[in-house]
Amino acid sequence: MNDVWERVEPLLRQVERPARYVDREWGVVRRPDAGYHVALMYPDTYEVGMANQALQVLAARLSTLDDVACERVFIPWVDMSAAMRAHEVPLFTLESCTPVAEMDILGITLPNELTYTNVLEALDLAGIPLRAHDRGETHPLVVGGGPCSHNPEPMAAFFDAILVGDGEEALLEIVASHRASMAAGLSREESVRALAGIDGVYVPSLYLVGDDGVVRPVDDAPARVTRRVLADLDTYVSPTCPVVPYADVVHDRATVEVLRGCSRGCRFCQAGMVYRPVRERPADSIVRDAIASLRCTGYEELSLTSLSTADHSQLEEVLRRLANRLEGTGTAISVPSLRLDSFTVPLARLLGDGRKAGLTFAPEAGSQRLRDAINKNITEEEILTAVDQAFTAGWRRVKLYFMIGLPTETDEDVTAIAALVERVFAAARAATPPGERGGLRVAVSVSTFVPKAHTPFQWDGQLPIEEVRRRQVMLRQAMPRKGVELSFHDAGSSLLEAVLAKGGREAAAGVEAAWHAGAVFDAWSEHFSLARWTEALASAGIDAAAYAAEARDRHGALPWDHIDSGLSPAFLRAERERADRAETTADCTFGDCTGCGVCPGLGVDVVVAGGERRG
Ligand code: SF4
């Protein structure tokens, strides 16, 4: 392998945050003499990518393989990429400063649609042809995964293979298959074809899109690619010795995943649908891994992560045991995205013993009718009780997440957000001693609904951008001023997300055109240009505004029909109809199975740490 450090080092004097490009952090594993090299890439900057837990989990799994080196790759910021191009320095891995093009396999997670052009930027900087069919025998296999794999089509042309679902076991099978192919002297085409035999692996070159929009296999590839699910999350320990960055990163703390999946059933939420069923890790494992991780990394903050951590059936026990073990160390414990109805006084007190890390709640909608339509399953009384408990326990700031443009939303639902915020502020004030009320803050963050694949709202269109902006103005005017910080997610980038989330294989030409026109770091507002994207998509025959707004036939073909997430189409359709009637559906972790199809379809079951399903 070639080490390009001598060519990289002079560039570091010219760029901001040079620490982004240097390894030597605590916990780095180097295996320069390994026989097989994997690069794992997060398609954003170092400081964003280092917070990604999935990469840590996969790196830890790969480290269990003999003779395999796993190295990290992030996207160079625009100053560094310009310098690299000017000096013909290729994209390199952090651990050994090896050109990415010399790796055996390049794994790229696709966390959201706004990172798509970053993937092309990385391939180009690496000197790897953008389109899979243009790659030669010496190029690494480019394998995708992550949340966007559930509608892979807009990016399908750029990947040799895409893994759908949990990667703990599948990634090791991919590596084993590729190594066996290499040992047998198979061609690139044969190696890629062999990957299609692994459950959960989609090989786009083995599928064609018909005139009817249906993606069909050629030859003997499976008609549908079934999502991989790790049945028991406790099979593998959490990564307890991850790399500790020297530079500031987005979440600079120890993390332990406490459960995977969420079956609350919010109808807009893709993660809540495609990561079913709920699989909890036992309290013993969580406490063991948390302590080991804090010891190994030296962090003084611990985050217990998942889609809905407060739903863990043993969370109070976990927090109590961690509080005992960590007493006197000053370690703060945070629980992201608390469910309002799961927030109890003991939970608040247990968390309050630390340094009161951020508290965020997501009511999503202001009116009860709309909360029922989206199946948020939360009442205003529960919201206000949770706020009262949090502020009684000592919090002085809370962040609330809402969405506008949800299916069935009316103007009354939008202004109801402001009315709810006003009552939240009043509840927070009442629970705060008079002398401390000056520091009270309610941050309100409002995003725009994006229809996502494999959700009950997958057939819905997005509100036209002009209408989104009108509703934003209406909400701003209705929102109380005092103590409230209101921010909106950019409607233009939400429009792009909708196009790419709904898009088929034809969208790839638009992504490529946008990148050629200079699009990169689209999730960074200073780099995003809706006009550039609109033009690029138009060059690929896509009218972005019309495409995002189009509602689809609930019985017609969808670009992701060949991806089997386990959810039954009949369940999704029934849930969409219940939304129109504002009827809620219960969480199956708390009660009976509601028939989404995942458990029987994928041969898995809900795993509750205490052993018994709650009911
Ligand atoms: S099949 Fe039933 S128990 Fe399993 S995730 Fe779906 S609704 Fe829940």
Residues whose N, C-alpha, C, O or C-beta is under 5 A from the ligand:
A	BS01	SF4	S263 R276 P277 C588 C593 T594 G595 C596 G597 V598 C599 P600
